[in-house]
Amino acid sequence: MSNKLLIAIVGPTAVGKTAVAINLAEELHTEIVSADSRQFYREMEIGTAKPTAEELKKVPHHFINNLSIHDEYNAGKYEKEAVTCLAKLFEKHDKIILVGGSGLFIDALCNGFDELPEADLKLRERYEDVLKNEGISALQQELQSKDPDYYNEVDKNNPRRLIRALEVINQTGLPYSQIRKRKVAQRDFAIIKIGLNLDKEILRERIDKRVDDMLTAGWLDECKSLYEYRNLNALRTVGYTELFDFIAGKNDWETTVQNIKTNTWHYAKRQLTWFKKDKDIKWFYPTEIEAIQSHINNKS
């Protein structure tokens, strides 16, 4: 399938990836594969900024609402399922659109992912207790001690990444950084990576507006319906965590809304830091549709 092309649209939250992906997919008469790990979960509707029902009608989407929050899922499983999905889609199309802001999942699909041991639930429970009782700094310190190489590259504010690395280290007796594959997987398709970004002030305004819009749309009620499941991995994410704290009476409403906006902005900056490391990404403003189309045509 050497004539097949995967066009990856990446960038921070609220930058406008969905609109660009749909525009390109309509132009190319093709389909979209999502790589936004929060949009996989059907119970998380409002707070994940999924494509609207109208947008989903315009172009077929894959890996949206395909999981329950109760499902165990990771980037390794996504790689296998997404590669299988792409093989079927490439039987019908020469070009497919990949879109999302979850760098780990995009990297898994484009470059391959490590064959790591399955999660040890007892170990995970132990580290969840450490997180709850001692805080994230305890996880950071243990990882720095056991695997300084991985500690220097991991998102240190993401407890899921820290706990997963510590699980693997304890299961194998080896540093996580040594177990991770260094060889890029060979794919049967070419890949073009398009990065979308905006001026800092504009992106932050868009994030704030999106948060306001989602709250107006009933995000708090959605969180109330999910509150009993708040400790599931899928729900330990920006926005939901802050609203669960509000429901529990830990913060007032004004503080809650500001925390969501601030933490979403920090999340967007972490996304950009991840993607900026990939020198294969060509960056555009989301309004530069013609330039993006020209870039794709020149590369394909």
C-alpha positions, 0 to 999 in steps of 0.5 A: 500500500505504498501509495496510501497516505495518512494525514495526521492533524495534531495540536493543542486543545481548542485550536480547531483541529476538528474543523480542519480535519472535516474540511480536508476529509470532505475535500478528499472524500475520505474518513477520519480516525480520532486520536483523542483519548478522551473522546473514546468514552461515550459517557464523557460527552460534553467535557471532551469537545467531541464533534457535534452530531452534525459534524459526525454526519458530514464525515465518517469518524472512527474511535469516537464513543467506542469505549465505556469509562469502565473499559481498560484501555491504553496506547498499545491497544489503540495502536493495534486497533487503529492499524487494523482499522486503517488497513480496512479504510485504505481498501476504500481510500488512498488518503485517511485523516488522523486527528487528535491531541493525544501525543502518546496515541498518535505516536503509537499509531505512527511509530509503534508502541512498546510491548509492555506487561499488562497492568498489575491491578494490585500494584496500581492500587498501591500506587493510587494509595500513594498518590492519594495519601502522599501526593504526586511528589512521592511518585515523582521521587520514586520514579526519579530514583528508579529511572532518571532517564524516563523521569527527565522526559515524562510529563511529571504532572501526569500521575497516570504516566508516573504510575504506569512507569512504576508498575512496569519497573516493579513488574520487570525489575528494569528501568522503563526507559530501557524497556521502551522500543527504540525502533520505529515500526514499519507502516504500509502507508506514508505519513504527513503530519500537520500541526495547528497552532495559534498565537498564545493570547488567541488560544487562551481566549478560545480555551476560556470560551470553550470551557464557558460553552461546555458549562452552559451546555450542562457539563456540571450535570454530566459530572454529577451523573458520573460522580460515583465513578470519579476514581476511574482512570478515564475520568481523572482528567482536566475539567472532570477532576475540578468539577468533581471537587466542586460537587464534593464541596472542596471549592466554590464555583468561581474557583472551580471555573478558573481552575478548569481554564487554568489547568486546560491552558497548562494541558495545552502547553504540555501538548505543544511541548510534546508535538514541538519535539517532532521535527516531521510536523509542519505547522500552520494556523487553522485558517490556512486551509489552502496552504495545508492542502498545497502542502499535502499535495506537494508531499503526496 
